[in-house]
Amino acid sequence: MHDQRKRRIVADVATYVLLGVLAVVWLFPIVWIFLESFNKNPAPYQNTFFPTQFSFDNYTGLFTQRNVLDFPRMFMNTFIIAIFVCLISVFFVLSVAYVMSRMRFRGRRAFMNFVLIIGMFPGIMSVVAIYFILKAMGLTSDGMTTLALILVYSAGTGAGFYVMKGYMDTIPTSLDEAAMLDGCTRWQVFTKIIIPISRPMIVYQAIVGFLTPWLDFVMAKVIARTQDNYTASLGLWLMLDKEYINNWFGRFAAASVIISIPIAILFIVMQRFYQESMAGSVKG
């Protein structure tokens, strides 16, 4: 018994030490980029690892010197695209998942297998084909870039219905049948029963739909041709170009912090709704 207790203590100590080391490794880059965003020296190469002088010049420069790199415009472009993609993706995934979970029709199994196989291939394989399709539709011009990115990011979201479908499969079909006996239509069953119960997965899909355009670089780089149409990720990439890096590295760190704020807010807000929806489903 005494030996077991000693082994358990040693295992607990080793576990906490490992978790502490991993926490430091995970937090260290975040702390460094946060401190670097307040560095008075905007150059990338310095004598000390951490800044020695601090100021808000990097943050003010991002929003005042827009004639060189218009970061506020890039940020707003990304925000608009992310909002629309988030809403469209949630609707598409919910609709497709409900159809695949509750309805039976010819070709259903073949369609699901086809989507599963296609999903195994990396999306970057279709970048060239997507670009030429958009070009043929006249969506690669400067005024249509935002619409093109919304269409591209939203088009394939319906194919990611497997997780949502798996969750809907756990909802008893007896709820649907009871509602229909009471006179509900399929649309009413979908909106008044399935959607409220599926709130945890809706929260998950909303986060995924928002983060996809917010963090993407490859597709935005292919479609966006000028700075007026750049997204935030392209703006960050441009700040590290040899033409700008000596004067914009500090602002790159500040822009990284600013870009992370909507993501943090989204997770905090959505987590509250997730917890409420889970509590409601347990009580029900």
C-alpha positions as CSV (number, residue, x, y, z in Angstrom):
1,M,0.0,0.0,0.0
2,H,2.8,2.4,0.9
3,D,4.6,1.7,-2.4
4,Q,1.5,2.3,-4.4
5,R,1.0,5.6,-2.7
6,K,4.6,6.6,-3.5
7,R,4.2,5.6,-7.1
8,R,1.0,7.6,-7.4
9,I,2.6,10.7,-5.9
10,V,5.6,10.3,-8.3
11,A,3.2,9.9,-11.2
12,D,1.2,12.9,-10.2
13,V,4.3,15.1,-9.8
14,A,5.6,13.9,-13.2
15,T,2.3,14.7,-14.8
16,Y,2.1,18.2,-13.4
17,V,5.7,18.9,-14.3
18,L,5.0,17.8,-17.9
19,L,1.8,19.8,-18.1
20,G,3.7,22.9,-16.7
21,V,6.4,22.6,-19.3
22,L,3.8,22.2,-22.1
23,A,1.9,25.2,-20.8
24,V,5.1,27.3,-20.8
25,V,5.9,26.2,-24.4
26,W,2.4,27.0,-25.5
27,L,2.1,30.4,-23.8
28,F,5.7,31.6,-24.5
29,P,5.1,32.6,-28.1
30,I,1.8,34.3,-27.2
31,V,3.4,36.3,-24.5
32,W,6.3,37.2,-26.7
33,I,4.2,38.4,-29.6
34,F,2.0,40.4,-27.2
35,L,5.0,42.2,-25.7
36,E,6.6,42.7,-29.1
37,S,3.4,44.5,-30.3
38,F,4.3,47.2,-27.7
39,N,7.9,47.4,-28.7
40,K,9.1,50.9,-29.4
41,N,11.6,49.6,-31.9
42,P,9.7,48.3,-34.9
43,A,12.7,46.4,-36.4
44,P,12.8,42.6,-36.4
45,Y,16.5,42.3,-35.3
46,Q,17.4,43.5,-31.8
47,N,20.0,43.0,-29.1
48,T,17.5,41.7,-26.5
49,F,14.9,39.0,-26.9
50,F,12.1,40.9,-25.0
51,P,11.5,44.6,-25.6
52,T,13.1,47.1,-23.4
53,Q,11.0,50.2,-24.4
54,F,7.3,50.1,-24.8
55,S,4.8,52.3,-26.6
56,F,1.5,52.2,-28.5
57,D,3.1,53.4,-31.8
58,N,2.6,50.0,-33.5
59,Y,-1.1,50.0,-32.8
60,T,-1.6,53.7,-33.8
61,G,0.5,53.2,-36.9
62,L,-1.7,50.4,-38.1
63,F,-4.7,52.6,-38.2
64,T,-3.2,55.9,-39.2
65,Q,-0.6,55.1,-41.9
66,R,-3.1,53.6,-44.3
67,N,-1.4,55.0,-47.4
68,V,1.3,52.2,-47.2
69,L,-0.7,49.2,-46.0
70,D,-4.4,49.7,-45.4
71,F,-4.8,47.2,-42.5
72,P,-8.2,48.4,-41.4
73,R,-9.6,47.8,-44.8
74,M,-8.1,44.3,-44.9
75,F,-9.5,43.6,-41.4
76,M,-12.9,44.7,-42.5
77,N,-12.8,42.7,-45.7
78,T,-12.0,39.6,-43.6
79,F,-14.7,40.3,-41.1
80,I,-17.4,40.8,-43.7
81,I,-16.4,37.6,-45.5
82,A,-16.2,35.6,-42.2
83,I,-19.7,36.8,-41.0
84,F,-21.4,35.8,-44.3
85,V,-19.6,32.5,-44.5
86,C,-20.5,31.7,-40.9
87,L,-24.2,32.3,-41.5
88,I,-24.3,30.4,-44.9
89,S,-22.3,27.5,-43.6
90,V,-24.5,27.0,-40.6
91,F,-27.6,27.0,-42.8
92,F,-26.1,24.6,-45.4
93,V,-24.7,22.1,-42.9
94,L,-27.9,22.1,-40.9
95,S,-30.1,21.5,-44.0
96,V,-27.9,18.8,-45.5
97,A,-27.4,17.0,-42.1
98,Y,-31.2,17.0,-41.4
99,V,-31.9,15.6,-44.9
100,M,-29.3,12.8,-44.5
101,S,-30.3,12.0,-41.0
102,R,-34.1,12.0,-41.3
103,M,-35.0,11.2,-44.9
104,R,-34.4,8.1,-46.9
105,F,-34.2,8.3,-50.7
106,R,-32.4,6.6,-53.6
107,G,-28.7,7.5,-53.9
108,R,-28.4,8.7,-50.3
109,R,-25.8,6.1,-49.3
110,A,-23.9,6.6,-52.5
111,F,-23.8,10.4,-52.0
112,M,-22.6,10.1,-48.5
113,N,-19.8,7.7,-49.5
114,F,-18.8,10.1,-52.4
115,V,-18.6,13.1,-50.1
116,L,-16.6,11.1,-47.6
117,I,-14.1,10.0,-50.3
118,I,-13.8,13.5,-51.7
119,G,-13.2,14.9,-48.2
120,M,-10.1,12.8,-47.9
121,F,-8.3,14.9,-50.6
122,P,-6.7,18.2,-49.5
123,G,-8.6,21.3,-50.6
124,I,-5.5,22.9,-52.1
125,M,-5.8,20.4,-55.1
126,S,-8.8,22.3,-56.3
127,V,-7.4,25.8,-56.1
128,V,-6.4,26.2,-59.7
129,A,-9.8,24.8,-60.9
130,I,-11.7,27.1,-58.6
131,Y,-9.8,30.1,-59.8
132,F,-10.5,29.4,-63.5
133,I,-14.2,28.8,-62.7
134,L,-14.4,32.1,-60.9
135,K,-12.5,33.8,-63.8
136,A,-15.0,32.4,-66.3
137,M,-17.8,33.8,-64.2
138,G,-16.2,37.2,-64.1
139,L,-15.7,37.1,-60.3
140,T,-11.9,37.7,-60.2
141,S,-12.1,41.4,-60.9
142,D,-11.4,43.9,-58.1
143,G,-15.0,44.7,-57.3
144,M,-16.1,41.0,-57.1
145,T,-13.3,39.6,-55.0
146,T,-15.2,39.7,-51.7
147,L,-18.2,38.0,-53.3
148,A,-15.9,35.4,-54.9
149,L,-14.3,34.5,-51.5
150,I,-17.7,34.2,-49.9
151,L,-18.9,31.8,-52.6
152,V,-15.7,29.7,-52.4
153,Y,-15.7,29.4,-48.6
154,S,-19.4,28.7,-48.5
155,A,-19.7,26.4,-51.4
156,G,-18.1,23.4,-49.8
157,T,-19.5,23.8,-46.3
158,G,-22.5,21.6,-47.0
159,A,-20.2,18.7,-47.6
160,G,-19.0,18.9,-44.0
161,F,-22.3,17.5,-42.7
162,Y,-21.0,14.3,-41.2
163,V,-20.4,15.6,-37.6
164,M,-23.8,17.4,-37.6
165,K,-25.6,14.3,-39.0
166,G,-24.0,12.1,-36.4
167,Y,-25.4,14.4,-33.7
168,M,-28.9,14.4,-35.2
169,D,-28.9,10.7,-35.4
170,T,-28.8,10.6,-31.6
171,I,-32.0,12.7,-31.5
172,P,-34.9,10.2,-31.2
173,T,-37.1,10.1,-34.2
174,S,-40.1,9.7,-31.9
175,L,-39.9,13.4,-31.3
176,D,-40.4,14.1,-35.0
177,E,-43.3,11.6,-35.2
178,A,-45.0,13.1,-32.1
179,A,-44.7,16.6,-33.6
180,M,-46.1,15.4,-36.9
181,L,-49.0,13.8,-35.1
182,D,-49.7,17.1,-33.5
183,G,-49.9,18.7,-37.0
184,C,-46.4,20.0,-37.5
185,T,-44.9,20.1,-40.9
186,R,-41.3,19.0,-41.7
187,W,-40.1,22.6,-41.7
188,Q,-41.7,23.1,-38.2
189,V,-40.1,19.9,-36.9
190,F,-36.8,21.2,-38.3
191,T,-37.0,24.7,-36.8
192,K,-38.8,24.0,-33.5
193,I,-37.4,20.7,-32.5
194,I,-34.2,19.7,-34.3
195,I,-32.5,23.2,-34.3
196,P,-33.0,23.9,-30.6
197,I,-31.7,20.5,-29.6
198,S,-28.7,20.8,-32.0
199,R,-27.5,24.1,-30.6
200,P,-24.2,22.6,-29.4
201,M,-23.3,21.5,-32.9
202,I,-24.6,24.8,-34.3
203,V,-22.1,26.6,-32.1
204,Y,-19.4,24.3,-33.3
205,Q,-20.3,24.9,-37.0
206,A,-20.5,28.7,-36.4
207,I,-17.0,28.7,-35.0
208,V,-15.6,26.6,-37.9
209,G,-17.4,28.7,-40.5
210,F,-16.0,31.9,-39.0
211,L,-12.5,30.6,-38.6
212,T,-12.1,29.2,-42.1
213,P,-12.0,32.5,-44.0
214,W,-10.5,34.3,-41.0
215,L,-7.4,32.1,-41.0
216,D,-7.1,31.1,-44.7
217,F,-4.2,32.3,-46.8
218,V,-3.9,30.2,-49.9
219,M,-7.4,30.8,-51.4
220,A,-7.3,34.5,-50.6
221,K,-3.9,34.9,-52.1
222,V,-5.0,33.2,-55.4
223,I,-8.2,35.3,-55.7
224,A,-7.3,38.7,-54.2
225,R,-5.1,40.6,-56.7
226,T,-4.7,44.1,-55.1
227,Q,-4.3,45.4,-51.6
228,D,-7.9,46.9,-51.6
229,N,-9.2,43.3,-51.7
230,Y,-6.6,41.7,-49.4
231,T,-7.7,39.9,-46.3
232,A,-6.0,40.1,-42.9
233,S,-3.8,37.1,-43.4
234,L,-2.5,38.6,-46.7
235,G,-1.8,41.8,-44.8
236,L,0.2,40.0,-42.2
237,W,2.1,38.2,-45.0
238,L,2.8,41.5,-46.7
239,M,4.2,43.1,-43.5
240,L,6.9,40.5,-43.5
241,D,8.0,41.2,-47.0
242,K,11.6,42.6,-47.3
243,E,10.2,45.9,-48.5
244,Y,8.2,46.5,-45.3
245,I,9.7,44.2,-42.6
246,N,12.2,46.7,-41.1
247,N,9.5,49.3,-40.4
248,W,6.4,47.0,-40.0
249,F,7.6,44.1,-37.9
250,G,6.3,45.7,-34.7
251,R,3.0,46.4,-36.4
252,F,2.9,42.8,-37.6
253,A,2.9,41.8,-34.0
254,A,0.2,44.4,-33.1
255,A,-1.9,43.2,-36.1
256,S,-1.5,39.6,-34.8
257,V,-2.9,40.6,-31.5
258,I,-5.8,42.5,-33.0
259,I,-6.7,39.6,-35.3
260,S,-6.9,37.2,-32.3
261,I,-9.4,39.4,-30.5
262,P,-12.5,38.5,-32.6
263,I,-11.5,34.8,-32.3
264,A,-11.3,35.0,-28.5
265,I,-14.6,36.9,-28.3
266,L,-16.2,34.3,-30.5
267,F,-15.1,31.4,-28.4
268,I,-16.1,33.2,-25.1
269,V,-19.6,34.0,-26.4
270,M,-20.2,30.7,-28.1
271,Q,-19.0,28.8,-25.1
272,R,-21.8,30.4,-23.0
273,F,-24.4,29.3,-25.5
274,Y,-22.9,25.9,-25.7
275,Q,-23.2,25.4,-22.0
276,E,-26.7,26.7,-21.9
277,S,-27.9,24.5,-24.7
278,M,-26.3,21.4,-23.1
279,A,-28.0,22.2,-19.8
280,G,-31.3,22.7,-21.6
281,S,-31.0,19.4,-23.4
282,V,-30.2,17.5,-20.2
283,K,-33.2,19.0,-18.5
284,G,-35.4,18.1,-21.4
